[in-house]
Amino acid sequence: MGVLIDGVWRDEELPQEAAATGEFRRVDSSFRDRVTADGSSGFKAEAGRYHLYVAYGCPWAHRTLIFRALKKLEGAISVSHATPALKDQGWAYVADPKYPECIPDTVNGFRYLHQVYTKSDPHYTGKVTVPALWDKKTNRVVNNESSEIIRMLNSEFRGIAGDDTDYYPAPLRAEIDALNDVIYRTVNNGVYRCGFARSQEAYEAAYDALFATLDDLEARLGRRRYLVGHQLTEADWRLFPTLVRFDVAYNSIFKCNRQRIADYPNLLNYMRELYAVPGIAATVKPRHYVMSYWSIPRVNPTGIIPKGTPVDYTQPHDRARIAA
């Protein structure tokens, strides 16, 4: 997928992500500054100041697109969408008539995401990932950790956002955090631990943990409409990007093939309910998921992209049977 080493692009992987046991170990994000409502961090929440670099295919970037839509921040935070499938130099931002939904870089005019990183730090070493939240005033990436970006979008743009719904309410934070931790380790990142494992033992451990959590979530959603409390929260929106990619990508290319989400009645209908929330459908691009994951050389060295996209999120859901 490629990395930067001292500011130079290399078509390599980070060796520290592969443990001696064959386990995939994701490295931490590098840019961790914060946008705050009062500007005390040095980055004040202001309409028109920030820009998101994303790719529809990436579940971590999908989180930020979801919160941008939920909070009605489309007019306040601009966005660039990479074209689907990784290129020789990683995520690419180009105008392509085949993908009119993909907006090129209108802020810096960069062709590749790695240029965004070296503009921020000419000697950057590490992975080049989406999302990246860019500050137009200081000309640098503020943050590239999705879990932190969505918290900023949720809480720091009050009065700028068109919707002030709080998806991380104080009374539910402990439960949200605990559930986020489990879901991240075993599901969100768990599918990658299956797909990028380099030993049978590492793969099977990740596989078993993934489906144990999906089984638990299926049971949980048989008793309650949403994951935490009686309302949609951050926990739901962090799970959703993995669910919509599962049957078209993870089940096949990442070898997560015990069951599909389509085989879990509660998870399937829950996914459909979240898809039907206003603004969310526009963030979901299943063909991009097929193209992006099947273009990863380490899991598909032939580079042949499956022609089909066997998923339909638009069917009616049955979640009204469970009281919110």
Summary of the structure (lengths in Angstrom):
residues: 324
radius of gyration: 19.1
end to end distance: 41.7
largest distance: 55.4
contacts: 1031
relative contact order: 0.14
helix: 39%
strand: 11%
